[in-house]
Structure formats: C-alpha cells, structure tokens
C-alpha cells in the first residue's frame, strides 16, 4: 500500500468513525496490510465474541449466486459469525433502528445446523423478534423415489413438521413467545431467497454447514448459505458450525 493510499484510507475511516460516534457508537479503526480475508479473520479471532459485518455483491443472471471472494473466504475461514448485507440494499436505511421484526432460521434436521439456535434466541430476545423455523425439502426425481420408496412427499412433509414442532417447543421453553414453523419444497437456496424477498424486515440466521438426518433428507448447508448470503435482499447472519458426532446421523 502506497503512503498516499494509506493516508486516504485512514482519512476515510476516521470520517466514518466520527459519523458513527455522533450516533452514540463506540468506534475504533485501523489500517492493515495483507490479504483482506486473512487479516479480517485473524483480527476477529483475536477478540472472542466478535461479529464480522460485511457486504456481499449480489448480481443477476449467470452470476446470480456470486458472493464476492473476500466475503466468501471470511465466511469459510473465520470462527466468528459474519453478518452479510447486500451491496446497494436499501433495507437497513429504510427501516431504521435494529430494523428487524422477524428472524428466519433454516434447519435441515441435523444437530450441526441447530448450532445456530443460541444465536436465534439471543437476537430474538434482544430485539423482540418473531422466529420462523423453516425446513426446505428438496424435490426428488423418479429414480431416487424408486431407490427410496419410503420417501414419499407426504411422509417427508409430516416428519419435517414434527421435527420443527419439537424445536419450537424448545424455543418456547427458552422464553421466545412467538415462533412459527414452515415447511417448503424445492431447491433450498431458491426457496430461502424467495422467502427473504417476501420478508423485507427479517434477519436470516443460518450455519456454514449442516447435514440432514439421513439418506434423501440430506442437503449441504454450506453451498446453500453461500448462495443465500450472496442474493438475499435482507441481511444474513452466517454462523460457523462445528463438526457433529457421526452418531447424530444414525
């Protein structure tokens, strides 16, 4: 970084910090050299309980799901949760304050995906949010149905509803008064992005990884979270999840 660029960057950050302090926000700033994703991840990891806030670069057409290389790398490498806000989104500017009225929590039936629930509870309590637990059931082709004849659409919907109802009870017991459950069918990323478009005052909280309970119920949460974060018109909080015990998949 040249001296001129470093000086200009410092001036920009100082002015931005001053504007935030005027709003009553405690702010510190710094200019560092290095790979952006690496530096951001290392800085966050050095301060426990850090929330990283970044912009995505959602686009349309063939590059619809492009998230942006730095944001994508931070999501996959940092231990901290990452709040992703769509570039050029008017969402936060238009609703003011915390801005959120509801929290959408996609679950795939796995223990690993459920690691987002403490974050859901924390945000819901802090901002009095309604919680929408959602499970998306991928459509199965005829060949898969022949291999898994027990995986009829009605059976999967029924099991998904039972699972979400059980999670709902757990959240109610933790003091979350307004919880609803939704079961949809289709491509998980498509369904979740469409839901975000129809829920303009929502925050979506999802894990970096997840794995459905067994067989045809499995879908990879990692690619889904990347796609949703890259194209959701509302903010997405991506939580780093840890490996689960293989016994959870039995």
Buried (B, 14 or more C-beta within 10 A) or exposed (E): EEEEEEEEBEEEBEEEBEEEEEEEEEEEEEEEEEEBBBBBBBBBEEEEEEEBEBBBBBBEEEEEBBBBEBBBBBBBBBEBBBBBBBEEBEBBEEBEEBBBBBBBBBBBBBBBBBBBBEBBBEBBEEBEBBBBBBBBBBEBEEEEBEEBEEBEEEEBBEBBBEBBEEBBEEBEEBEBEBBEBBBBBEBBBBBBBBBBEEBBBBBBBBBBBBBBBEEBBBBBBBEBBBBBBBBBBBBBBBBBBEEBEEEEBE
